[in-house]
Amino acid sequence: MDRPPLHTIAVVGLGTMGTGIADILTRSGREVIGIDTNEAAARQAVAALESTTARAVERERMTQSERRDVLARFRTFTGIEAAADADLVIEVVPEDYDTKCQVFAALDTLVRPETILATGTNALSVTRLAADSDRPERVLGLHFFNPAPAMRLVEVVSSVLTSPRAVAAVTALAEELGKDPIAVGDRPGFVADGLLFGYLNQAAAMYESRYASREDIDSAMRLGCGLPMGPLALLDLIGVDTARTVLEALHAQSHDRLHAPAPVLRQLADAGLTGRKAGRGFYTYAAPGSAEVVPDARTPDPAASGAAGRPVAAVGVVGSGTMAGGIAEVFAKAGFPTVLAARGEAKAKTAKERVGASLDRAVNKGRMTSGERDTAMALITPAGSLDALAGADLVVEAVAEDLDVKRALFRRLDQVCKRGAVLATTTSSLPVVACARATSRPADVIGMHFFNPAPAMKLVEVVTTVLTGEEAQATVRAVCAQVRKHPVDCGDRAGFIVNALLFPYLNNAVKMVEEHYASLDDIDAAMKLGGGYPMGPFELLDVVGLDVSLAIERVLHEEFRDPGLAPAPLLEHLVSAGCLGRKTGRGFREYARR
């Protein structure tokens, strides 16, 4: 069998990332030289490889003979001299420029002229490291994602000095390892972390401002966006100190306030509360290095929930669109008699028919019985007048996202609905308090922001204004539990939790394309493969609608007055051209018309 290119690879730094990279390389048939000045770290890396390969044998993914070969290919040393014969050296030492420079300076005196030197940095300048090397053309970035054995994305980072042959060699290696490499230029954070860390930083600032609890912020992003982890839990996993280093590098280049590290990151890092590795960060863990979250003083106490809610026996939903029908379906399936009120009997009946079609699909997929479908449909009463809402205990409106329209509706609901009824708006971007002040009972008005499609999405943002009463909030939270939704509490400001964190990230992705740093496809791939996002930013923008996205961006910019939140010009140009996404057949990409 021919010796593969880059056969002998040295990994300098045997922390979590270095150990993971060594694991992948040894399994691929490479000879791996693990180097760490800390003997305990080297021993731990060997133990980790022994453990993962033992599990692979137990699961019949590897034979005992193959395991012995893998373990024999991994040797550890405490001195950098062991890298002398390597074809490729990957350094993954701490994110400190001086430390990395010392490693590269030592390697310059040891390795062969053709040996490729790769840095695993995600924050520091590859170009600067290359320029300080004796042979800058062989220096590049090779950015794996944690955990390295599981995450498919690898960013191959070139400086203006990097040889194309070196790039081709490590790209081929990444592909042979079963990874998905993308080629990127040298800028802090590259693609994935350049987008990810701005979002994480905003989440930290949101928590620091006490706008929402850590649990609600994390739940909102998991349930509202389908992310594998909430941002604060992810910061704990990455390391609060590491995140702060990356953000400092991003801010030094961009001068964007969105990248200026939230003060809470410095406070936690200075206190040694760096996340999972320390046993405490935003959350508290069972032990240093443990993933098990344990209660602490900031853990919500269910027994201290405050006021009791009012009984809700009947519900009203206002609107005839997709969201209104979806909300009516949610309530009917939970057993609530539901009036579906629209502008005219015909619109109301059509809206109910769409609910019936949705329930039919659920029956066909085995998610409910035909009897359950009939029961739910019988609970929905279509009405062509708001007068039919007179007996409702909770009314949820899902009409056009226009403040004048909503104000007029709430004035009418104030006249029609009985005293004590809770009046809720599903707005995702307008001030709830403006709806409340259109009534004579602002304490009973609240935001109840469902996510589309309402029957499938588990999240509801419960938005209280400065005028909302505790009873109204408790009522809505109790109803959420009855309809099997997860409520998160937040205040009445633009974007609430999810949109306030999601849309600046989407906007920054558009800016990245405007700057010709990376392609749509590479950015989407980076966020799906490197961040675990269910959709890339441009896929999501086209699904949401570019006009809707632009409207939310404008609201966020107007509310927070942060230059970094100004909508990307490319987004504005596409909307002006009528390219609104999938619904028009063209947005960032083109789609086949149905």
RASUL-V18791 format. One record per backbone hydrogen bond with DSSP energy under -0.5 kcal/mol. NH is the residue of the N-H (numbers start at 1). CO is the residue of the C=O. Records with the same first field share a line. If there is no record, write none. Layout:
# RASUL-V18791
NH = CO + CO
This chain:
# RASUL-V18791
9 = 7 + 31
10 = 88
11 = 33
12 = 10 + 90
13 = 11 + 35
19 = 15
20 = 16
21 = 17
22 = 18
23 = 19
24 = 20
25 = 21
26 = 22
27 = 23
28 = 24
29 = 26
30 = 25
31 = 7
32 = 30 + 73
33 = 9
34 = 32 + 75
35 = 11
36 = 77
39 = 37
42 = 38
43 = 39
44 = 40
45 = 41
46 = 42
47 = 43
48 = 44
49 = 45
50 = 46
51 = 47
52 = 48
53 = 49
54 = 50
55 = 51
56 = 52
57 = 53
58 = 54
59 = 55
60 = 57
61 = 56
62 = 56
67 = 63
68 = 64
69 = 65
70 = 66
71 = 67
72 = 68
73 = 69 + 70
74 = 71
75 = 32 + 73
77 = 34
82 = 79
83 = 80
84 = 81
86 = 83
87 = 8
88 = 8
89 = 116
90 = 10
91 = 89 + 118
92 = 12
96 = 94
100 = 96
101 = 97
102 = 98
103 = 99
104 = 100
105 = 101
106 = 102
107 = 103
108 = 104
109 = 105 + 106
110 = 107
111 = 107
112 = 84
115 = 112
116 = 87
117 = 138
118 = 89 + 116
119 = 140
120 = 91
126 = 124
129 = 125
130 = 126
131 = 127
132 = 128
133 = 130
136 = 133
138 = 135
139 = 136
140 = 117
141 = 157
142 = 119
143 = 155
144 = 142
145 = 153
150 = 147
151 = 147
153 = 529
154 = 180
155 = 143
156 = 154 + 182
157 = 141 + 155
158 = 156 + 184
162 = 159
163 = 137
167 = 163
168 = 164
169 = 165
170 = 166
171 = 167
172 = 168
173 = 169
174 = 170
175 = 171
176 = 172
177 = 173
178 = 175
179 = 174
180 = 152
181 = 179
182 = 154
184 = 156
186 = 158
187 = 185
189 = 122
190 = 187
193 = 189
194 = 189
195 = 191
196 = 192
197 = 193
199 = 195
200 = 196
201 = 197
202 = 198
203 = 199
204 = 200
205 = 201
206 = 202
207 = 203
208 = 204
209 = 205
210 = 207
211 = 206
212 = 206
217 = 213
218 = 214
219 = 215
220 = 216
221 = 217
222 = 218
223 = 219
224 = 220
225 = 221
226 = 222
227 = 221
234 = 230
235 = 231
236 = 232
237 = 233
238 = 234
239 = 235
240 = 274
243 = 239
244 = 240
245 = 241
246 = 242
247 = 243
248 = 244
249 = 245
250 = 246
251 = 247
252 = 248
253 = 249
254 = 250
255 = 251
259 = 256
260 = 256 + 257
261 = 259
265 = 262
266 = 262
267 = 263
268 = 264
269 = 265
270 = 266
271 = 267
272 = 269
273 = 268
274 = 272
275 = 280
276 = 236
277 = 236
278 = 275
279 = 275 + 276
280 = 275
281 = 283
284 = 294
285 = 279
286 = 292
289 = 276
290 = 287
293 = 291
294 = 284
299 = 296
302 = 300
304 = 301
305 = 302
313 = 311
315 = 337
316 = 394
317 = 339
318 = 396
319 = 317 + 341
325 = 321
326 = 322
327 = 323
328 = 324
329 = 325
330 = 326
331 = 327
332 = 328
333 = 329
334 = 330
335 = 332
336 = 331
337 = 313
338 = 379
339 = 315
340 = 338 + 381
341 = 317 + 339
342 = 383
344 = 342 + 384
348 = 344
349 = 345
350 = 346
351 = 347
352 = 348
353 = 349
354 = 350
355 = 351
356 = 352
357 = 353
358 = 354
359 = 355
360 = 356
361 = 357
362 = 358
363 = 359
364 = 360
365 = 361
366 = 363
367 = 362
368 = 362
373 = 369
374 = 370
375 = 371
376 = 372
377 = 373
378 = 374
379 = 375 + 376
380 = 377
381 = 338 + 379
382 = 380
383 = 340
388 = 385
389 = 386
390 = 387
392 = 389
393 = 314
394 = 314
395 = 422
396 = 316
397 = 395 + 424
398 = 318
402 = 400
406 = 402
407 = 403
408 = 404
409 = 405
410 = 406
411 = 407
412 = 408
413 = 409
414 = 410
415 = 411
416 = 412
417 = 413
418 = 390
421 = 418
422 = 393
423 = 444
424 = 395 + 422
425 = 446
426 = 397
434 = 431
435 = 431 + 432
436 = 432
437 = 433
438 = 435
439 = 436
444 = 441
445 = 442
446 = 423
447 = 463
448 = 425
449 = 461
450 = 448
451 = 459
456 = 453
457 = 453
460 = 486
461 = 449
462 = 460 + 488
463 = 447 + 461
464 = 462 + 490
468 = 465
469 = 443
473 = 469
474 = 470
475 = 471
476 = 472
477 = 473
478 = 474
479 = 475
480 = 476
481 = 477
482 = 478
483 = 479
484 = 481
485 = 480
486 = 458
487 = 485
488 = 460
490 = 462
492 = 464
493 = 491
496 = 493
499 = 495
500 = 495
501 = 497 + 498
502 = 498
503 = 499
505 = 501
506 = 502
507 = 503
508 = 504
509 = 505
510 = 506
511 = 507
512 = 508
513 = 509
514 = 510
515 = 511
516 = 513
517 = 512
518 = 512
523 = 519
524 = 520
525 = 521
526 = 522
527 = 523
528 = 524
529 = 525
530 = 526
531 = 526 + 527
532 = 528
533 = 527
540 = 536
541 = 537
542 = 538
543 = 539
544 = 540
545 = 541
546 = 580
549 = 545
550 = 546
551 = 547
552 = 548
553 = 549
554 = 550
555 = 551
556 = 552
557 = 553
558 = 554
559 = 555
560 = 556
561 = 557
563 = 561
565 = 562
566 = 563
571 = 568
572 = 568
573 = 569
574 = 570
575 = 571
576 = 572
577 = 573
578 = 575
579 = 574
580 = 578
581 = 586
582 = 542
584 = 581
585 = 581 + 582
586 = 581
587 = 589
591 = 585
